[in-house]
Amino acid sequence: MSSASWPKTREAFDQAAAWFVSTAAKGRGRWEETALDEWTVRDLVGHTSRALLTVETYLGKPVAAVEVTSPVDYFRLSLASVGDPAAVAQRGRDAGTVLGDEVPQAIGAIADRVRARVRAASEDDLVATPVGGMRLADYLPMRIFVHTCDLATALGEQFEVPQAAGVESLS
């Protein structure tokens, strides 16, 4: 990724996070409805919130070197090591529970905090993923859609992916 691409990546992440916040707010009163497979709307919102929280968490851990050089390598390594569907589903349920009674407010606070952290970060900042160190600029595009498409579909909402997020994710 070139330095000229970094502002576009940050903007795409910002748009995608805002879209998630507004979509999650539409789930009010529907948290216990089935959303996707065994997940409720709350579980799916919790799982999606983890996509934001991992950016914050991984940026806060020291990393000695880049070990994962692309989104493709990250997904390949993740699926081989931490992709157990039952564990992923449980983490989503747990994250949904932690959001408490005021889910939209909790999601908004998380998104605001993480978006500020990303705006202050450099493309060369390293993140400590479970499968190895990565540059933030290589990790962030994988967080762009944060399952908001699944959530909108589960809620029966028509949706249009934010333009910058769509372009960045498909680049």
N, C-alpha and C positions, 0 to 999 in steps of 0.2 A: 504494500500500500504506500502510495506517495503521500508526502505531507499535505499536498493539496486535497487529498481525499479525506483527511481526518475531520475537517469541519463538516463535511457531508455525512460522515458516519455518525458524528455527535448529533447532528440535526435529525437524522433518521431515527436514532435511538430516542431522542427527545419526543419526536412525533409519535413514535410507537408507544412510548410510556404514557403520553397524554391520552392516546386512543384507548389503551387498556384501562386507565382510570375512568374514562367516561363510559366505557362498555361495562365495567364491573358495577358501576352505580345503577345500571339497569337491572341488576340482579336483586335489588332490594326486595325483600319479601319472598324471594324464591330460592333462598340459600339451600334448602333441603331437597329441592327437586333434582331428579336425575339429569345429569348434563352429558356425560361422556362415559360410556361403559359403566364401571362401578362407581364413578365419581359423581358427587352432587355438584351443584353450581358452586357452593362454598369450597369444596375440595379443588375444583378446577381453578377458581380464583386464587386459592392458596398456592396451588402448584405454579400458577403464572406469576404470583408475587415472588416466588423463589427465584424466578429468572431475573428479577430486579435485585433481590437481596444477594444473590451470588456475586453480582458485579461488585457490590459494596464489600462483601466479605472477602472475596478474592483479592481485591485491591488493597485490603488492610493487612495482608500476610506478606512476609518477606519472601522474595524469590531470587535465587542466585543466578539463574540462567534461563534462556528460552529453550524449552524442550519440545514444545508442540508448535509447529510453524504454520498451521493452517486450520480453518474451520473443518475441513474434511478429515484431517488427522485427529482433531479433537473428537468428532463424532465417532470415528472408528475406534479410537482408544476408549472413549466413554462407554460405548455399547459393549465392549469386551470386558470392562472392569466394574462399572458402577450402574449399568443399565438394567438391573433386575426390575422387571415391571412391578412386582409386588412391593419392593422397597420404594420405588419411585411413587407409586400410588399412596403408600403410607406417608411419605414425606409431604405429599400434597394435602392429604387429610390433616396431618398435624399442623401444617402451615395455615390451613383454613381455620382451624380451631383457634390458633393464636391471634387471628385477626379480630376476635371478639365480636361484640354485638353491633358495632358501628363499622362494618366492613368498608363502605366507601371512604370514610374518613381515614381508616387505617391504611388503605391502599394509596390514597392521596398523599399521606405523610411519607410513606415509603418511597413513592415515585418522586416526590419533591426532593427528598434527601439524596436519593441515588442520582437523579438528574443533575443536581448541584455538584455532586462528587465527580461525575463524568465531565461536566463542563470545566472543572478545575484540573482535570487530568491531562496528561500528555499521551499522544498516540504510542509512545515508547514505554509508558509505565507498564510494569509487569503485573500479571494476575497469577495467583497460585491456584490453579484448578486441581481437581483430584487426580488428573492424569498428567500433570506437569505444568511448568511455567509457560506462559504465553504473553505476547504483547497485547495490551488492551485493544489496540486497533484491529487485531486478528480475532479476538474473543467477542467483542461487542456486536458485530453484525449477527452473530448467532442468537443474540438476545432481542433482536428487532421485533419479531412478531409475538414473542412471549405468549403464545397460545391464544391470543385475542380472537383470532378467526374461529377457533373451536368454541370459545365462550360465546361469541356473538351468534354462532349457529345454534348452540344449545339454548340460547334465550329467544331464538326465533327472530333475531334482528337482521335486517338488511345491513350490509356493511360495505364500506369502501376503504381499502387499505390506504393509509396515508402515503402520498406519492413518494416522498423521500425514503420512507421505510421500504416500500416495495422495490424501488430502484436499487437501494443499497443491498437488500437481501438477495436480489437476483444478479448482482454484479459479480 
